[in-house]
Amino acid sequence: MTPTRALALALLAVSALLLLTGFGITYNGIVGPLTFGLLDKATAQLVHTLLWGPFVVLLLLHCGGRL
């Protein structure tokens, strides 16, 4: 696996987690049971807030290769 591919997959994973936790904040009545109670509103808010830093770093690294 090339570093570019690994970076793209990491960005995809963090993006998916951001999306899931965003829905967990907004629609906690649906996402909570779908994650078997693992992602309640407070946990979703915490994880969502903590993921913004890695998301921005990965996005800049991903886009920086094309500039």
PQR file of N, CA, C, O and H, with PARSE charges and radii, in Angstrom:
ATOM      1  N   MET A   1       0.857  -1.176   0.000 -0.4000 1.5000
ATOM      2  CA  MET A   1       0.000   0.000   0.000 -0.0000 2.0000
ATOM      3  C   MET A   1       0.901   1.236   0.000  0.5500 1.7000
ATOM      4  O   MET A   1       1.819   1.353   0.812 -0.5500 1.4000
ATOM      5  N   THR A   2       0.628   2.131  -0.902 -0.4000 1.5000
ATOM      6  CA  THR A   2       1.435   3.340  -1.005 -0.0000 2.0000
ATOM      7  C   THR A   2       1.021   4.337   0.079  0.5500 1.7000
ATOM      8  O   THR A   2      -0.095   4.258   0.593 -0.5500 1.4000
ATOM      9  H   THR A   2      -0.117   2.036  -1.562  0.4000 1.0000
ATOM     10  N   PRO A   3       1.900   5.268   0.432 -0.5600 1.5000
ATOM     11  CA  PRO A   3       1.537   6.284   1.426  0.2800 2.0000
ATOM     12  C   PRO A   3       0.338   7.136   1.000  0.5500 1.7000
ATOM     13  O   PRO A   3      -0.474   7.538   1.834 -0.5500 1.4000
ATOM     14  N   THR A   4       0.237   7.404  -0.292 -0.4000 1.5000
ATOM     15  CA  THR A   4      -0.900   8.185  -0.795 -0.0000 2.0000
ATOM     16  C   THR A   4      -2.204   7.443  -0.569  0.5500 1.7000
ATOM     17  O   THR A   4      -3.210   8.033  -0.173 -0.5500 1.4000
ATOM     18  H   THR A   4       0.896   7.077  -0.969  0.4000 1.0000
ATOM     19  N   ARG A   5      -2.176   6.151  -0.823 -0.4000 1.5000
ATOM     20  CA  ARG A   5      -3.373   5.317  -0.628 -0.0000 2.0000
ATOM     21  C   ARG A   5      -3.744   5.241   0.851  0.5500 1.7000
ATOM     22  O   ARG A   5      -4.920   5.329   1.205 -0.5500 1.4000
ATOM     23  H   ARG A   5      -1.359   5.672  -1.144  0.4000 1.0000
ATOM     24  N   ALA A   6      -2.741   5.078   1.715 -0.4000 1.5000
ATOM     25  CA  ALA A   6      -2.985   5.015   3.156 -0.0000 2.0000
ATOM     26  C   ALA A   6      -3.561   6.328   3.661  0.5500 1.7000
ATOM     27  O   ALA A   6      -4.463   6.332   4.499 -0.5500 1.4000
ATOM     28  H   ALA A   6      -1.785   5.007   1.428  0.4000 1.0000
ATOM     29  N   LEU A   7      -3.044   7.444   3.155 -0.4000 1.5000
ATOM     30  CA  LEU A   7      -3.559   8.757   3.543 -0.0000 2.0000
ATOM     31  C   LEU A   7      -5.010   8.924   3.105  0.5500 1.7000
ATOM     32  O   LEU A   7      -5.833   9.442   3.860 -0.5500 1.4000
ATOM     33  H   LEU A   7      -2.312   7.441   2.475  0.4000 1.0000
ATOM     34  N   ALA A   8      -5.322   8.491   1.899 -0.4000 1.5000
ATOM     35  CA  ALA A   8      -6.693   8.595   1.384 -0.0000 2.0000
ATOM     36  C   ALA A   8      -7.650   7.733   2.218  0.5500 1.7000
ATOM     37  O   ALA A   8      -8.762   8.161   2.526 -0.5500 1.4000
ATOM     38  H   ALA A   8      -4.654   8.069   1.286  0.4000 1.0000
ATOM     39  N   LEU A   9      -7.221   6.534   2.577 -0.4000 1.5000
ATOM     40  CA  LEU A   9      -8.080   5.660   3.387 -0.0000 2.0000
ATOM     41  C   LEU A   9      -8.273   6.217   4.804  0.5500 1.7000
ATOM     42  O   LEU A   9      -9.360   6.116   5.372 -0.5500 1.4000
ATOM     43  H   LEU A   9      -6.318   6.186   2.326  0.4000 1.0000
ATOM     44  N   ALA A  10      -7.222   6.799   5.363 -0.4000 1.5000
ATOM     45  CA  ALA A  10      -7.346   7.413   6.687 -0.0000 2.0000
ATOM     46  C   ALA A  10      -8.315   8.585   6.642  0.5500 1.7000
ATOM     47  O   ALA A  10      -9.141   8.748   7.540 -0.5500 1.4000
ATOM     48  H   ALA A  10      -6.338   6.881   4.902  0.4000 1.0000
ATOM     49  N   LEU A  11      -8.217   9.400   5.597 -0.4000 1.5000
ATOM     50  CA  LEU A  11      -9.143  10.526   5.444 -0.0000 2.0000
ATOM     51  C   LEU A  11     -10.577  10.030   5.258  0.5500 1.7000
ATOM     52  O   LEU A  11     -11.513  10.619   5.798 -0.5500 1.4000
ATOM     53  H   LEU A  11      -7.547   9.268   4.867  0.4000 1.0000
ATOM     54  N   LEU A  12     -10.750   8.964   4.506 -0.4000 1.5000
ATOM     55  CA  LEU A  12     -12.081   8.384   4.320 -0.0000 2.0000
ATOM     56  C   LEU A  12     -12.656   7.897   5.651  0.5500 1.7000
ATOM     57  O   LEU A  12     -13.829   8.126   5.946 -0.5500 1.4000
ATOM     58  H   LEU A  12      -9.989   8.485   4.067  0.4000 1.0000
ATOM     59  N   ALA A  13     -11.830   7.227   6.448 -0.4000 1.5000
ATOM     60  CA  ALA A  13     -12.292   6.714   7.741 -0.0000 2.0000
ATOM     61  C   ALA A  13     -12.673   7.845   8.685  0.5500 1.7000
ATOM     62  O   ALA A  13     -13.710   7.780   9.345 -0.5500 1.4000
ATOM     63  H   ALA A  13     -10.878   7.041   6.208  0.4000 1.0000
ATOM     64  N   VAL A  14     -11.847   8.875   8.756 -0.4000 1.5000
ATOM     65  CA  VAL A  14     -12.151  10.003   9.642 -0.0000 2.0000
ATOM     66  C   VAL A  14     -13.393  10.745   9.146  0.5500 1.7000
ATOM     67  O   VAL A  14     -14.211  11.187   9.953 -0.5500 1.4000
ATOM     68  H   VAL A  14     -11.004   8.927   8.220  0.4000 1.0000
ATOM     69  N   SER A  15     -13.539  10.884   7.836 -0.4000 1.5000
ATOM     70  CA  SER A  15     -14.731  11.532   7.279 -0.0000 2.0000
ATOM     71  C   SER A  15     -15.996  10.748   7.618  0.5500 1.7000
ATOM     72  O   SER A  15     -17.019  11.334   7.972 -0.5500 1.4000
ATOM     73  H   SER A  15     -12.875  10.524   7.181  0.4000 1.0000
ATOM     74  N   ALA A  16     -15.923   9.431   7.510 -0.4000 1.5000
ATOM     75  CA  ALA A  16     -17.075   8.590   7.845 -0.0000 2.0000
ATOM     76  C   ALA A  16     -17.419   8.704   9.330  0.5500 1.7000
ATOM     77  O   ALA A  16     -18.594   8.761   9.693 -0.5500 1.4000
ATOM     78  H   ALA A  16     -15.092   8.955   7.222  0.4000 1.0000
ATOM     79  N   LEU A  17     -16.401   8.737  10.184 -0.4000 1.5000
ATOM     80  CA  LEU A  17     -16.654   8.899  11.621 -0.0000 2.0000
ATOM     81  C   LEU A  17     -17.258  10.267  11.928  0.5500 1.7000
ATOM     82  O   LEU A  17     -18.148  10.378  12.772 -0.5500 1.4000
ATOM     83  H   LEU A  17     -15.446   8.690   9.889  0.4000 1.0000
ATOM     84  N   LEU A  18     -16.779  11.307  11.249 -0.4000 1.5000
ATOM     85  CA  LEU A  18     -17.369  12.636  11.438 -0.0000 2.0000
ATOM     86  C   LEU A  18     -18.840  12.647  11.044  0.5500 1.7000
ATOM     87  O   LEU A  18     -19.674  13.234  11.733 -0.5500 1.4000
ATOM     88  H   LEU A  18     -16.057  11.217  10.563  0.4000 1.0000
ATOM     89  N   LEU A  19     -19.145  11.999   9.941 -0.4000 1.5000
ATOM     90  CA  LEU A  19     -20.531  11.922   9.486 -0.0000 2.0000
ATOM     91  C   LEU A  19     -21.391  11.146  10.480  0.5500 1.7000
ATOM     92  O   LEU A  19     -22.490  11.580  10.826 -0.5500 1.4000
ATOM     93  H   LEU A  19     -18.467  11.522   9.382  0.4000 1.0000
ATOM     94  N   LEU A  20     -20.895  10.010  10.934 -0.4000 1.5000
ATOM     95  CA  LEU A  20     -21.642   9.182  11.885 -0.0000 2.0000
ATOM     96  C   LEU A  20     -21.869   9.917  13.199  0.5500 1.7000
ATOM     97  O   LEU A  20     -22.975   9.897  13.738 -0.5500 1.4000
ATOM     98  H   LEU A  20     -20.002   9.658  10.653  0.4000 1.0000
ATOM     99  N   THR A  21     -20.833  10.562  13.717 -0.4000 1.5000
ATOM    100  CA  THR A  21     -20.998  11.267  14.989 -0.0000 2.0000
ATOM    101  C   THR A  21     -21.880  12.508  14.825  0.5500 1.7000
ATOM    102  O   THR A  21     -22.598  12.890  15.749 -0.5500 1.4000
ATOM    103  H   THR A  21     -19.934  10.578  13.279  0.4000 1.0000
ATOM    104  N   GLY A  22     -21.821  13.128  13.659 -0.4000 1.5000
ATOM    105  CA  GLY A  22     -22.719  14.262  13.402 -0.0000 2.0000
ATOM    106  C   GLY A  22     -24.174  13.830  13.423  0.5500 1.7000
ATOM    107  O   GLY A  22     -25.024  14.511  13.997 -0.5500 1.4000
ATOM    108  H   GLY A  22     -21.238  12.818  12.908  0.4000 1.0000
ATOM    109  N   PHE A  23     -24.459  12.696  12.795 -0.4000 1.5000
ATOM    110  CA  PHE A  23     -25.817  12.154  12.857 -0.0000 2.0000
ATOM    111  C   PHE A  23     -26.148  11.705  14.285  0.5500 1.7000
ATOM    112  O   PHE A  23     -27.299  11.790  14.712 -0.5500 1.4000
ATOM    113  H   PHE A  23     -23.768  12.142  12.328  0.4000 1.0000
ATOM    114  N   GLY A  24     -25.143  11.230  15.018 -0.4000 1.5000
ATOM    115  CA  GLY A  24     -25.362  10.816  16.408 -0.0000 2.0000
ATOM    116  C   GLY A  24     -25.750  11.966  17.305  0.5500 1.7000
ATOM    117  O   GLY A  24     -26.488  11.783  18.273 -0.5500 1.4000
ATOM    118  H   GLY A  24     -24.207  11.161  14.671  0.4000 1.0000
ATOM    119  N   ILE A  25     -25.256  13.157  16.989 -0.4000 1.5000
ATOM    120  CA  ILE A  25     -25.625  14.345  17.750 -0.0000 2.0000
ATOM    121  C   ILE A  25     -27.044  14.778  17.398  0.5500 1.7000
ATOM    122  O   ILE A  25     -27.851  15.084  18.276 -0.5500 1.4000
ATOM    123  H   ILE A  25     -24.657  13.306  16.202  0.4000 1.0000
ATOM    124  N   THR A  26     -27.332  14.798  16.110 -0.4000 1.5000
ATOM    125  CA  THR A  26     -28.622  15.307  15.635 -0.0000 2.0000
ATOM    126  C   THR A  26     -29.754  14.297  15.796  0.5500 1.7000
ATOM    127  O   THR A  26     -30.841  14.644  16.259 -0.5500 1.4000
ATOM    128  H   THR A  26     -26.677  14.549  15.396  0.4000 1.0000
ATOM    129  N   TYR A  27     -29.499  13.061  15.417 -0.4000 1.5000
ATOM    130  CA  TYR A  27     -30.519  12.017  15.450 -0.0000 2.0000
ATOM    131  C   TYR A  27     -30.121  10.910  16.418  0.5500 1.7000
ATOM    132  O   TYR A  27     -30.006   9.747  16.033 -0.5500 1.4000
ATOM    133  H   TYR A  27     -28.616  12.779  15.041  0.4000 1.0000
ATOM    134  N   ASN A  28     -29.913  11.280  17.672 -0.4000 1.5000
ATOM    135  CA  ASN A  28     -29.420  10.305  18.647 -0.0000 2.0000
ATOM    136  C   ASN A  28     -30.430   9.191  18.930  0.5500 1.7000
ATOM    137  O   ASN A  28     -30.042   8.110  19.372 -0.5500 1.4000
ATOM    138  H   ASN A  28     -30.006  12.225  17.986  0.4000 1.0000
ATOM    139  N   GLY A  29     -31.686   9.431  18.688 -0.4000 1.5000
ATOM    140  CA  GLY A  29     -32.687   8.386  18.888 -0.0000 2.0000
ATOM    141  C   GLY A  29     -32.589   7.269  17.864  0.5500 1.7000
ATOM    142  O   GLY A  29     -33.046   6.153  18.114 -0.5500 1.4000
ATOM    143  H   GLY A  29     -32.002  10.310  18.329  0.4000 1.0000
ATOM    144  N   ILE A  30     -31.999   7.561  16.716 -0.4000 1.5000
ATOM    145  CA  ILE A  30     -31.831   6.558  15.666 -0.0000 2.0000
ATOM    146  C   ILE A  30     -30.442   5.928  15.733  0.5500 1.7000
ATOM    147  O   ILE A  30     -30.300   4.707  15.666 -0.5500 1.4000
ATOM    148  H   ILE A  30     -31.628   8.468  16.514  0.4000 1.0000
ATOM    149  N   VAL A  31     -29.419   6.774  15.865 -0.4000 1.5000
ATOM    150  CA  VAL A  31     -28.033   6.295  15.824 -0.0000 2.0000
ATOM    151  C   VAL A  31     -27.679   5.496  17.074  0.5500 1.7000
ATOM    152  O   VAL A  31     -26.922   4.528  16.993 -0.5500 1.4000
ATOM    153  H   VAL A  31     -29.535   7.766  15.919  0.4000 1.0000
ATOM    154  N   GLY A  32     -28.208   5.882  18.208 -0.4000 1.5000
ATOM    155  CA  GLY A  32     -27.924   5.160  19.451 -0.0000 2.0000
ATOM    156  C   GLY A  32     -28.252   3.678  19.369  0.5500 1.7000
ATOM    157  O   GLY A  32     -27.380   2.848  19.626 -0.5500 1.4000
ATOM    158  H   GLY A  32     -28.822   6.668  18.274  0.4000 1.0000
ATOM    159  N   PRO A  33     -29.478   3.324  19.020 -0.5600 1.5000
ATOM    160  CA  PRO A  33     -29.810   1.904  18.889  0.2800 2.0000
ATOM    161  C   PRO A  33     -29.051   1.196  17.754  0.5500 1.7000
ATOM    162  O   PRO A  33     -28.734   0.012  17.868 -0.5500 1.4000
ATOM    163  N   LEU A  34     -28.761   1.916  16.666 -0.4000 1.5000
ATOM    164  CA  LEU A  34     -28.017   1.303  15.563 -0.0000 2.0000
ATOM    165  C   LEU A  34     -26.588   0.939  15.965  0.5500 1.7000
ATOM    166  O   LEU A  34     -26.006   0.003  15.417 -0.5500 1.4000
ATOM    167  H   LEU A  34     -29.019   2.877  16.574  0.4000 1.0000
ATOM    168  N   THR A  35     -26.023   1.682  16.924 -0.4000 1.5000
ATOM    169  CA  THR A  35     -24.671   1.387  17.401 -0.0000 2.0000
ATOM    170  C   THR A  35     -24.718   0.604  18.708  0.5500 1.7000
ATOM    171  O   THR A  35     -23.726   0.546  19.434 -0.5500 1.4000
ATOM    172  H   THR A  35     -26.496   2.443  17.369  0.4000 1.0000
ATOM    173  N   PHE A  36     -25.863   0.004  19.008 -0.4000 1.5000
ATOM    174  CA  PHE A  36     -26.075  -0.804  20.213 -0.0000 2.0000
ATOM    175  C   PHE A  36     -25.768  -0.018  21.491  0.5500 1.7000
ATOM    176  O   PHE A  36     -25.221  -0.561  22.450 -0.5500 1.4000
ATOM    177  H   PHE A  36     -26.669   0.051  18.418  0.4000 1.0000
ATOM    178  N   GLY A  37     -26.130   1.267  21.486 -0.4000 1.5000
ATOM    179  CA  GLY A  37     -25.957   2.114  22.655 -0.0000 2.0000
ATOM    180  C   GLY A  37     -24.545   2.634  22.854  0.5500 1.7000
ATOM    181  O   GLY A  37     -24.272   3.318  23.840 -0.5500 1.4000
ATOM    182  H   GLY A  37     -26.574   1.707  20.706  0.4000 1.0000
ATOM    183  N   LEU A  38     -23.650   2.322  21.938 -0.4000 1.5000
ATOM    184  CA  LEU A  38     -22.263   2.762  22.066 -0.0000 2.0000
ATOM    185  C   LEU A  38     -22.133   4.261  21.838  0.5500 1.7000
ATOM    186  O   LEU A  38     -21.286   4.906  22.456 -0.5500 1.4000
ATOM    187  H   LEU A  38     -23.871   1.766  21.137  0.4000 1.0000
ATOM    188  N   LEU A  39     -22.945   4.817  20.974 -0.4000 1.5000
ATOM    189  CA  LEU A  39     -22.824   6.219  20.590 -0.0000 2.0000
ATOM    190  C   LEU A  39     -24.048   6.991  21.065  0.5500 1.7000
ATOM    191  O   LEU A  39     -25.005   7.179  20.314 -0.5500 1.4000
ATOM    192  H   LEU A  39     -23.633   4.293  20.472  0.4000 1.0000
ATOM    193  N   ASP A  40     -24.009   7.436  22.312 -0.4000 1.5000
ATOM    194  CA  ASP A  40     -25.078   8.307  22.784 -0.0000 2.0000
ATOM    195  C   ASP A  40     -24.735   9.749  22.406  0.5500 1.7000
ATOM    196  O   ASP A  40     -23.690  10.002  21.807 -0.5500 1.4000
ATOM    197  H   ASP A  40     -23.231   7.283  22.923  0.4000 1.0000
ATOM    198  N   LYS A  41     -25.602  10.681  22.749 -0.4000 1.5000
ATOM    199  CA  LYS A  41     -25.425  12.059  22.305 -0.0000 2.0000
ATOM    200  C   LYS A  41     -24.142  12.683  22.864  0.5500 1.7000
ATOM    201  O   LYS A  41     -23.429  13.376  22.138 -0.5500 1.4000
ATOM    202  H   LYS A  41     -26.451  10.475  23.236  0.4000 1.0000
ATOM    203  N   ALA A  42     -23.845  12.446  24.129 -0.4000 1.5000
ATOM    204  CA  ALA A  42     -22.654  13.038  24.744 -0.0000 2.0000
ATOM    205  C   ALA A  42     -21.372  12.466  24.137  0.5500 1.7000
ATOM    206  O   ALA A  42     -20.428  13.209  23.868 -0.5500 1.4000
ATOM    207  H   ALA A  42     -24.425  11.883  24.719  0.4000 1.0000
ATOM    208  N   THR A  43     -21.337  11.168  23.924 -0.4000 1.5000
ATOM    209  CA  THR A  43     -20.161  10.533  23.326 -0.0000 2.0000
ATOM    210  C   THR A  43     -19.981  10.996  21.888  0.5500 1.7000
ATOM    211  O   THR A  43     -18.860  11.260  21.455 -0.5500 1.4000
ATOM    212  H   THR A  43     -22.104  10.565  24.143  0.4000 1.0000
ATOM    213  N   ALA A  44     -21.068  11.093  21.153 -0.4000 1.5000
ATOM    214  CA  ALA A  44     -20.998  11.564  19.770 -0.0000 2.0000
ATOM    215  C   ALA A  44     -20.454  12.987  19.713  0.5500 1.7000
ATOM    216  O   ALA A  44     -19.634  13.305  18.852 -0.5500 1.4000
ATOM    217  H   ALA A  44     -21.979  10.878  21.505  0.4000 1.0000
ATOM    218  N   GLN A  45     -20.902  13.833  20.615 -0.4000 1.5000
ATOM    219  CA  GLN A  45     -20.419  15.221  20.654 -0.0000 2.0000
ATOM    220  C   GLN A  45     -18.926  15.274  20.958  0.5500 1.7000
ATOM    221  O   GLN A  45     -18.192  16.036  20.329 -0.5500 1.4000
ATOM    222  H   GLN A  45     -21.568  13.574  21.314  0.4000 1.0000
ATOM    223  N   LEU A  46     -18.477  14.477  21.911 -0.4000 1.5000
ATOM    224  CA  LEU A  46     -17.064  14.450  22.284 -0.0000 2.0000
ATOM    225  C   LEU A  46     -16.194  13.948  21.134  0.5500 1.7000
ATOM    226  O   LEU A  46     -15.190  14.574  20.795 -0.5500 1.4000
ATOM    227  H   LEU A  46     -19.074  13.858  22.422  0.4000 1.0000
ATOM    228  N   VAL A  47     -16.575  12.829  20.539 -0.4000 1.5000
ATOM    229  CA  VAL A  47     -15.788  12.259  19.440 -0.0000 2.0000
ATOM    230  C   VAL A  47     -15.802  13.198  18.238  0.5500 1.7000
ATOM    231  O   VAL A  47     -14.776  13.380  17.583 -0.5500 1.4000
ATOM    232  H   VAL A  47     -17.391  12.321  20.814  0.4000 1.0000
ATOM    233  N   HIS A  48     -16.946  13.790  17.945 -0.4000 1.5000
ATOM    234  CA  HIS A  48     -17.069  14.712  16.821 -0.0000 2.0000
ATOM    235  C   HIS A  48     -16.141  15.911  17.002  0.5500 1.7000
ATOM    236  O   HIS A  48     -15.489  16.346  16.053 -0.5500 1.4000
ATOM    237  H   HIS A  48     -17.780  13.641  18.477  0.4000 1.0000
ATOM    238  N   THR A  49     -16.085  16.434  18.203 -0.4000 1.5000
ATOM    239  CA  THR A  49     -15.220  17.573  18.493 -0.0000 2.0000
ATOM    240  C   THR A  49     -13.748  17.182  18.384  0.5500 1.7000
ATOM    241  O   THR A  49     -12.944  17.951  17.855 -0.5500 1.4000
ATOM    242  H   THR A  49     -16.615  16.080  18.974  0.4000 1.0000
ATOM    243  N   LEU A  50     -13.387  16.007  18.872 -0.4000 1.5000
ATOM    244  CA  LEU A  50     -11.992  15.572  18.847 -0.0000 2.0000
ATOM    245  C   LEU A  50     -11.508  15.200  17.439  0.5500 1.7000
ATOM    246  O   LEU A  50     -10.305  15.217  17.181 -0.5500 1.4000
ATOM    247  H   LEU A  50     -14.040  15.382  19.301  0.4000 1.0000
ATOM    248  N   LEU A  51     -12.413  14.870  16.541 -0.4000 1.5000
ATOM    249  CA  LEU A  51     -12.015  14.449  15.201 -0.0000 2.0000
ATOM    250  C   LEU A  51     -11.717  15.598  14.249  0.5500 1.7000
ATOM    251  O   LEU A  51     -11.136  15.371  13.187 -0.5500 1.4000
ATOM    252  H   LEU A  51     -13.391  14.857  16.751  0.4000 1.0000
ATOM    253  N   TRP A  52     -12.092  16.816  14.592 -0.4000 1.5000
ATOM    254  CA  TRP A  52     -11.876  17.922  13.666 -0.0000 2.0000
ATOM    255  C   TRP A  52     -10.402  18.184  13.407  0.5500 1.7000
ATOM    256  O   TRP A  52     -10.022  18.478  12.274 -0.5500 1.4000
ATOM    257  H   TRP A  52     -12.564  17.001  15.455  0.4000 1.0000
ATOM    258  N   GLY A  53      -9.557  18.082  14.438 -0.4000 1.5000
ATOM    259  CA  GLY A  53      -8.120  18.295  14.255 -0.0000 2.0000
ATOM    260  C   GLY A  53      -7.507  17.307  13.285  0.5500 1.7000
ATOM    261  O   GLY A  53      -6.898  17.717  12.296 -0.5500 1.4000
ATOM    262  H   GLY A  53      -9.865  17.843  15.359  0.4000 1.0000
ATOM    263  N   PRO A  54      -7.654  15.993  13.545 -0.5600 1.5000
ATOM    264  CA  PRO A  54      -7.112  15.012  12.593  0.2800 2.0000
ATOM    265  C   PRO A  54      -7.707  15.139  11.188  0.5500 1.7000
ATOM    266  O   PRO A  54      -7.011  14.920  10.197 -0.5500 1.4000
ATOM    267  N   PHE A  55      -8.988  15.492  11.103 -0.4000 1.5000
ATOM    268  CA  PHE A  55      -9.612  15.647   9.789 -0.0000 2.0000
ATOM    269  C   PHE A  55      -8.944  16.762   8.992  0.5500 1.7000
ATOM    270  O   PHE A  55      -8.644  16.589   7.811 -0.5500 1.4000
ATOM    271  H   PHE A  55      -9.554  15.670  11.908  0.4000 1.0000
ATOM    272  N   VAL A  56      -8.712  17.900   9.633 -0.4000 1.5000
ATOM    273  CA  VAL A  56      -8.095  19.034   8.934 -0.0000 2.0000
ATOM    274  C   VAL A  56      -6.660  18.697   8.523  0.5500 1.7000
ATOM    275  O   VAL A  56      -6.245  19.021   7.410 -0.5500 1.4000
ATOM    276  H   VAL A  56      -8.957  18.041  10.592  0.4000 1.0000
ATOM    277  N   VAL A  57      -5.905  18.055   9.406 -0.4000 1.5000
ATOM    278  CA  VAL A  57      -4.524  17.681   9.076 -0.0000 2.0000
ATOM    279  C   VAL A  57      -4.500  16.710   7.896  0.5500 1.7000
ATOM    280  O   VAL A  57      -3.732  16.896   6.953 -0.5500 1.4000
ATOM    281  H   VAL A  57      -6.241  17.792  10.310  0.4000 1.0000
ATOM    282  N   LEU A  58      -5.339  15.679   7.949 -0.4000 1.5000
ATOM    283  CA  LEU A  58      -5.379  14.716   6.850 -0.0000 2.0000
ATOM    284  C   LEU A  58      -5.843  15.351   5.547  0.5500 1.7000
ATOM    285  O   LEU A  58      -5.331  15.023   4.477 -0.5500 1.4000
ATOM    286  H   LEU A  58      -5.964  15.528   8.716  0.4000 1.0000
ATOM    287  N   LEU A  59      -6.798  16.247   5.635 -0.4000 1.5000
ATOM    288  CA  LEU A  59      -7.292  16.926   4.433 -0.0000 2.0000
ATOM    289  C   LEU A  59      -6.203  17.787   3.819  0.5500 1.7000
ATOM    290  O   LEU A  59      -6.030  17.791   2.600 -0.5500 1.4000
ATOM    291  H   LEU A  59      -7.214  16.514   6.505  0.4000 1.0000
ATOM    292  N   LEU A  60      -5.467  18.518   4.649 -0.4000 1.5000
ATOM    293  CA  LEU A  60      -4.387  19.358   4.121 -0.0000 2.0000
ATOM    294  C   LEU A  60      -3.270  18.512   3.509  0.5500 1.7000
ATOM    295  O   LEU A  60      -2.721  18.867   2.466 -0.5500 1.4000
ATOM    296  H   LEU A  60      -5.608  18.514   5.639  0.4000 1.0000
ATOM    297  N   LEU A  61      -2.940  17.409   4.149 -0.4000 1.5000
ATOM    298  CA  LEU A  61      -1.933  16.517   3.576 -0.0000 2.0000
ATOM    299  C   LEU A  61      -2.404  15.919   2.264  0.5500 1.7000
ATOM    300  O   LEU A  61      -1.631  15.796   1.314 -0.5500 1.4000
ATOM    301  H   LEU A  61      -3.386  17.120   4.996  0.4000 1.0000
ATOM    302  N   HIS A  62      -3.664  15.551   2.215 -0.4000 1.5000
ATOM    303  CA  HIS A  62      -4.230  14.959   1.006 -0.0000 2.0000
ATOM    304  C   HIS A  62      -4.248  15.966  -0.146  0.5500 1.7000
ATOM    305  O   HIS A  62      -3.889  15.628  -1.274 -0.5500 1.4000
ATOM    306  H   HIS A  62      -4.292  15.651   2.986  0.4000 1.0000
ATOM    307  N   CYS A  63      -4.661  17.180   0.134 -0.4000 1.5000
ATOM    308  CA  CYS A  63      -4.719  18.224  -0.894 -0.0000 2.0000
ATOM    309  C   CYS A  63      -3.344  18.780  -1.211  0.5500 1.7000
ATOM    310  O   CYS A  63      -3.107  19.226  -2.334 -0.5500 1.4000
ATOM    311  H   CYS A  63      -4.953  17.455   1.051  0.4000 1.0000
ATOM    312  N   GLY A  64      -2.437  18.763  -0.254 -0.4000 1.5000
ATOM    313  CA  GLY A  64      -1.103  19.308  -0.461 -0.0000 2.0000
ATOM    314  C   GLY A  64      -0.297  18.561  -1.499  0.5500 1.7000
ATOM    315  O   GLY A  64       0.600  19.137  -2.114 -0.5500 1.4000
ATOM    316  H   GLY A  64      -2.629  18.400   0.658  0.4000 1.0000
ATOM    317  N   GLY A  65      -0.591  17.317  -1.705 -0.4000 1.5000
ATOM    318  CA  GLY A  65       0.113  16.538  -2.721 -0.0000 2.0000
ATOM    319  C   GLY A  65      -0.242  16.946  -4.138  0.5500 1.7000
ATOM    320  O   GLY A  65       0.455  16.579  -5.084 -0.5500 1.4000
ATOM    321  H   GLY A  65      -1.320  16.849  -1.205  0.4000 1.0000
ATOM    322  N   ARG A  66      -1.304  17.689  -4.291 -0.4000 1.5000
ATOM    323  CA  ARG A  66      -1.762  18.069  -5.631 -0.0000 2.0000
ATOM    324  C   ARG A  66      -1.472  19.515  -5.960  0.5500 1.7000
ATOM    325  O   ARG A  66      -1.723  19.953  -7.083 -0.5500 1.4000
ATOM    326  H   ARG A  66      -1.871  17.986  -3.523  0.4000 1.0000
ATOM    327  N   LEU A  67      -0.949  20.267  -5.008 -0.4000 1.5000
ATOM    328  CA  LEU A  67      -0.708  21.700  -5.266 -0.0000 2.0000
ATOM    329  C   LEU A  67       0.594  21.933  -5.991  0.5500 1.7000
ATOM    330  O   LEU A  67       0.943  23.077  -6.281 -0.5500 1.4000
ATOM    331  H   LEU A  67      -0.745  19.911  -4.096  0.4000 1.0000
TER
END
